[in-house]
Amino acid sequence: MADLYIYRKLVRRHWYGKFRLRSRFVILLVLALVAAAVFIAVDLAGNETSKPQTSVTKNVQISGNINTFQTDYFSFKDTGKWVLSQQESTTTKFVYFKFRGVQPQHQLVIYVNEEPIPLYLASSRVLPVRIVNNNALDITNVYGPCGSLYKPGELRQVKVVTIEGANMLCDPDTPQYSVTLAEVNGDWQLALQRRGGTPATYVITYRDQTLNPGPEAILRIAESFKSL
């Protein structure tokens, strides 16, 4: 009986047995981690294929709906839609309006080889420009109102004043936001060249009749203006 008891007595496992047990545990753990990784990868791949395909990344410049307006004599660009008034335009005078509903909000008048009378030429502000390549304009900024140049007590009549080196015909008391383009070291008669080198003189005036007038439109127009 004693021998049987001793034969069946539990003894401590050998170190090799412990090693095998730990090895099995590590293997099972690694297999579980690999299975989890494979599951996650397959799930992500399935999600990606279910999404719409995207195109190659491109740099896109938002132009703000810039449109080009062109005649035989010139072209310019601006946002929105300028409408040429057939009733007020002639072969040398081009009158554009930009509407909000049925109400005109902006007016652009471009004279070709014609100088308007002072009533239509006088304005409250000036945009000094420089002529580039004989057919385009390098713009600065809109300055004014020109009435601030009149001295105290001076008769506030329409007259030529100089702002930033550009001569303009100033209407000191007009409430309108009106702008005339004028060449630096010159005046409102912009001497450009058309195709083939034919000379042409342009006079450009602008009026903003909105409640919050500003220079944005005329700056875009002047910067993009070209004689044709």
Contacts in CASP RR format, 6 or more apart in sequence:
PFRMAT RR
TARGET T0000
AUTHOR 0000-0000-0000
METHOD contacts of the structure
MODEL  1
MADLYIYRKLVRRHWYGKFRLRSRFVILLVLALVAAAVFIAVDLAGNETS
KPQTSVTKNVQISGNINTFQTDYFSFKDTGKWVLSQQESTTTKFVYFKFR
GVQPQHQLVIYVNEEPIPLYLASSRVLPVRIVNNNALDITNVYGPCGSLY
KPGELRQVKVVTIEGANMLCDPDTPQYSVTLAEVNGDWQLALQRRGGTPA
TYVITYRDQTLNPGPEAILRIAESFKSL
64 79 0 8 1.000
65 79 0 8 1.000
65 80 0 8 1.000
66 77 0 8 1.000
66 78 0 8 1.000
66 79 0 8 1.000
66 220 0 8 1.000
67 77 0 8 1.000
67 78 0 8 1.000
67 79 0 8 1.000
67 80 0 8 1.000
67 81 0 8 1.000
67 82 0 8 1.000
68 75 0 8 1.000
68 76 0 8 1.000
68 77 0 8 1.000
68 224 0 8 1.000
69 75 0 8 1.000
69 76 0 8 1.000
69 77 0 8 1.000
69 78 0 8 1.000
69 82 0 8 1.000
69 84 0 8 1.000
69 96 0 8 1.000
70 228 0 8 1.000
71 94 0 8 1.000
71 228 0 8 1.000
72 228 0 8 1.000
73 94 0 8 1.000
73 110 0 8 1.000
73 112 0 8 1.000
73 194 0 8 1.000
73 200 0 8 1.000
73 202 0 8 1.000
73 227 0 8 1.000
73 228 0 8 1.000
74 110 0 8 1.000
74 112 0 8 1.000
74 202 0 8 1.000
74 225 0 8 1.000
74 226 0 8 1.000
74 227 0 8 1.000
74 228 0 8 1.000
75 224 0 8 1.000
75 225 0 8 1.000
75 226 0 8 1.000
75 228 0 8 1.000
76 221 0 8 1.000
76 222 0 8 1.000
76 224 0 8 1.000
76 225 0 8 1.000
76 226 0 8 1.000
77 220 0 8 1.000
77 221 0 8 1.000
77 224 0 8 1.000
78 217 0 8 1.000
78 220 0 8 1.000
78 221 0 8 1.000
78 224 0 8 1.000
79 217 0 8 1.000
79 220 0 8 1.000
80 98 0 8 1.000
81 98 0 8 1.000
82 96 0 8 1.000
82 97 0 8 1.000
82 98 0 8 1.000
82 106 0 8 1.000
82 108 0 8 1.000
83 96 0 8 1.000
83 97 0 8 1.000
83 98 0 8 1.000
83 99 0 8 1.000
84 94 0 8 1.000
84 95 0 8 1.000
84 96 0 8 1.000
85 95 0 8 1.000
85 96 0 8 1.000
85 97 0 8 1.000
88 95 0 8 1.000
89 95 0 8 1.000
92 111 0 8 1.000
92 112 0 8 1.000
92 113 0 8 1.000
92 114 0 8 1.000
93 109 0 8 1.000
93 110 0 8 1.000
93 111 0 8 1.000
93 112 0 8 1.000
93 114 0 8 1.000
93 116 0 8 1.000
94 109 0 8 1.000
94 110 0 8 1.000
94 111 0 8 1.000
94 112 0 8 1.000
95 107 0 8 1.000
95 108 0 8 1.000
95 109 0 8 1.000
96 107 0 8 1.000
96 108 0 8 1.000
96 109 0 8 1.000
96 110 0 8 1.000
97 104 0 8 1.000
97 106 0 8 1.000
97 107 0 8 1.000
97 108 0 8 1.000
98 104 0 8 1.000
98 105 0 8 1.000
98 106 0 8 1.000
98 107 0 8 1.000
98 108 0 8 1.000
98 217 0 8 1.000
99 105 0 8 1.000
100 210 0 8 1.000
104 209 0 8 1.000
105 208 0 8 1.000
105 209 0 8 1.000
105 210 0 8 1.000
106 206 0 8 1.000
106 207 0 8 1.000
106 208 0 8 1.000
106 209 0 8 1.000
106 210 0 8 1.000
106 217 0 8 1.000
107 206 0 8 1.000
107 207 0 8 1.000
107 209 0 8 1.000
108 204 0 8 1.000
108 205 0 8 1.000
108 206 0 8 1.000
108 218 0 8 1.000
108 221 0 8 1.000
109 116 0 8 1.000
109 120 0 8 1.000
109 204 0 8 1.000
109 205 0 8 1.000
109 206 0 8 1.000
110 202 0 8 1.000
110 203 0 8 1.000
110 204 0 8 1.000
111 202 0 8 1.000
111 203 0 8 1.000
111 204 0 8 1.000
112 200 0 8 1.000
112 201 0 8 1.000
112 202 0 8 1.000
113 200 0 8 1.000
113 201 0 8 1.000
114 203 0 8 1.000
115 121 0 8 1.000
115 189 0 8 1.000
115 201 0 8 1.000
115 203 0 8 1.000
116 203 0 8 1.000
116 205 0 8 1.000
118 158 0 8 1.000
118 169 0 8 1.000
120 205 0 8 1.000
121 169 0 8 1.000
121 180 0 8 1.000
121 188 0 8 1.000
121 203 0 8 1.000
121 205 0 8 1.000
122 158 0 8 1.000
122 169 0 8 1.000
122 170 0 8 1.000
122 171 0 8 1.000
122 174 0 8 1.000
123 146 0 8 1.000
123 168 0 8 1.000
123 169 0 8 1.000
123 170 0 8 1.000
123 171 0 8 1.000
123 174 0 8 1.000
123 176 0 8 1.000
123 178 0 8 1.000
123 179 0 8 1.000
123 180 0 8 1.000
123 205 0 8 1.000
124 144 0 8 1.000
124 145 0 8 1.000
124 146 0 8 1.000
124 147 0 8 1.000
124 170 0 8 1.000
124 171 0 8 1.000
124 172 0 8 1.000
124 174 0 8 1.000
124 176 0 8 1.000
124 177 0 8 1.000
124 178 0 8 1.000
124 179 0 8 1.000
125 142 0 8 1.000
125 143 0 8 1.000
125 144 0 8 1.000
125 145 0 8 1.000
125 146 0 8 1.000
125 177 0 8 1.000
125 178 0 8 1.000
125 179 0 8 1.000
125 180 0 8 1.000
125 215 0 8 1.000
126 142 0 8 1.000
126 143 0 8 1.000
126 144 0 8 1.000
126 146 0 8 1.000
126 163 0 8 1.000
126 164 0 8 1.000
126 166 0 8 1.000
126 168 0 8 1.000
126 179 0 8 1.000
126 180 0 8 1.000
126 181 0 8 1.000
126 182 0 8 1.000
127 139 0 8 1.000
127 140 0 8 1.000
127 141 0 8 1.000
127 142 0 8 1.000
127 143 0 8 1.000
127 179 0 8 1.000
127 180 0 8 1.000
127 181 0 8 1.000
127 182 0 8 1.000
127 215 0 8 1.000
127 218 0 8 1.000
127 219 0 8 1.000
127 222 0 8 1.000
128 140 0 8 1.000
128 141 0 8 1.000
128 143 0 8 1.000
128 163 0 8 1.000
128 164 0 8 1.000
128 165 0 8 1.000
128 166 0 8 1.000
128 182 0 8 1.000
128 183 0 8 1.000
128 184 0 8 1.000
129 137 0 8 1.000
129 138 0 8 1.000
129 139 0 8 1.000
129 140 0 8 1.000
129 166 0 8 1.000
129 181 0 8 1.000
129 182 0 8 1.000
129 183 0 8 1.000
129 184 0 8 1.000
129 190 0 8 1.000
129 222 0 8 1.000
130 137 0 8 1.000
130 138 0 8 1.000
130 183 0 8 1.000
130 184 0 8 1.000
131 137 0 8 1.000
131 138 0 8 1.000
131 183 0 8 1.000
131 190 0 8 1.000
131 191 0 8 1.000
131 192 0 8 1.000
132 138 0 8 1.000
134 192 0 8 1.000
134 193 0 8 1.000
134 197 0 8 1.000
134 227 0 8 1.000
135 192 0 8 1.000
135 193 0 8 1.000
135 194 0 8 1.000
135 226 0 8 1.000
135 227 0 8 1.000
135 228 0 8 1.000
136 225 0 8 1.000
136 226 0 8 1.000
136 227 0 8 1.000
137 181 0 8 1.000
137 190 0 8 1.000
137 222 0 8 1.000
137 223 0 8 1.000
137 225 0 8 1.000
139 219 0 8 1.000
139 222 0 8 1.000
139 223 0 8 1.000
140 164 0 8 1.000
140 184 0 8 1.000
141 215 0 8 1.000
141 219 0 8 1.000
142 179 0 8 1.000
142 214 0 8 1.000
142 215 0 8 1.000
142 218 0 8 1.000
142 219 0 8 1.000
143 163 0 8 1.000
143 164 0 8 1.000
144 163 0 8 1.000
145 172 0 8 1.000
146 161 0 8 1.000
146 163 0 8 1.000
146 168 0 8 1.000
146 170 0 8 1.000
146 171 0 8 1.000
146 172 0 8 1.000
147 156 0 8 1.000
147 161 0 8 1.000
147 170 0 8 1.000
147 172 0 8 1.000
147 173 0 8 1.000
149 161 0 8 1.000
149 163 0 8 1.000
149 170 0 8 1.000
150 156 0 8 1.000
150 172 0 8 1.000
156 172 0 8 1.000
156 173 0 8 1.000
157 172 0 8 1.000
158 169 0 8 1.000
158 170 0 8 1.000
158 171 0 8 1.000
158 172 0 8 1.000
159 169 0 8 1.000
159 170 0 8 1.000
160 167 0 8 1.000
160 168 0 8 1.000
160 169 0 8 1.000
160 170 0 8 1.000
160 187 0 8 1.000
161 167 0 8 1.000
161 168 0 8 1.000
161 170 0 8 1.000
162 168 0 8 1.000
164 184 0 8 1.000
165 184 0 8 1.000
165 185 0 8 1.000
165 186 0 8 1.000
166 182 0 8 1.000
166 183 0 8 1.000
166 184 0 8 1.000
166 185 0 8 1.000
166 186 0 8 1.000
166 187 0 8 1.000
167 182 0 8 1.000
167 186 0 8 1.000
167 187 0 8 1.000
167 188 0 8 1.000
168 180 0 8 1.000
168 182 0 8 1.000
168 187 0 8 1.000
168 188 0 8 1.000
169 180 0 8 1.000
169 188 0 8 1.000
171 178 0 8 1.000
176 207 0 8 1.000
176 208 0 8 1.000
176 209 0 8 1.000
177 207 0 8 1.000
177 208 0 8 1.000
177 209 0 8 1.000
177 213 0 8 1.000
177 214 0 8 1.000
178 205 0 8 1.000
178 206 0 8 1.000
178 207 0 8 1.000
178 208 0 8 1.000
179 205 0 8 1.000
179 206 0 8 1.000
179 207 0 8 1.000
179 208 0 8 1.000
179 215 0 8 1.000
179 218 0 8 1.000
180 188 0 8 1.000
180 203 0 8 1.000
180 204 0 8 1.000
180 205 0 8 1.000
180 206 0 8 1.000
181 188 0 8 1.000
181 190 0 8 1.000
181 203 0 8 1.000
181 204 0 8 1.000
181 205 0 8 1.000
181 218 0 8 1.000
181 222 0 8 1.000
182 188 0 8 1.000
183 189 0 8 1.000
183 190 0 8 1.000
183 191 0 8 1.000
188 203 0 8 1.000
188 204 0 8 1.000
189 201 0 8 1.000
189 202 0 8 1.000
189 203 0 8 1.000
190 201 0 8 1.000
190 202 0 8 1.000
190 203 0 8 1.000
190 204 0 8 1.000
191 199 0 8 1.000
191 200 0 8 1.000
191 201 0 8 1.000
192 199 0 8 1.000
192 200 0 8 1.000
192 201 0 8 1.000
192 202 0 8 1.000
192 227 0 8 1.000
193 199 0 8 1.000
193 200 0 8 1.000
193 227 0 8 1.000
194 200 0 8 1.000
194 227 0 8 1.000
194 228 0 8 1.000
195 228 0 8 1.000
200 227 0 8 1.000
202 227 0 8 1.000
204 221 0 8 1.000
204 222 0 8 1.000
204 225 0 8 1.000
206 217 0 8 1.000
206 218 0 8 1.000
206 221 0 8 1.000
208 214 0 8 1.000
208 217 0 8 1.000
208 218 0 8 1.000
END
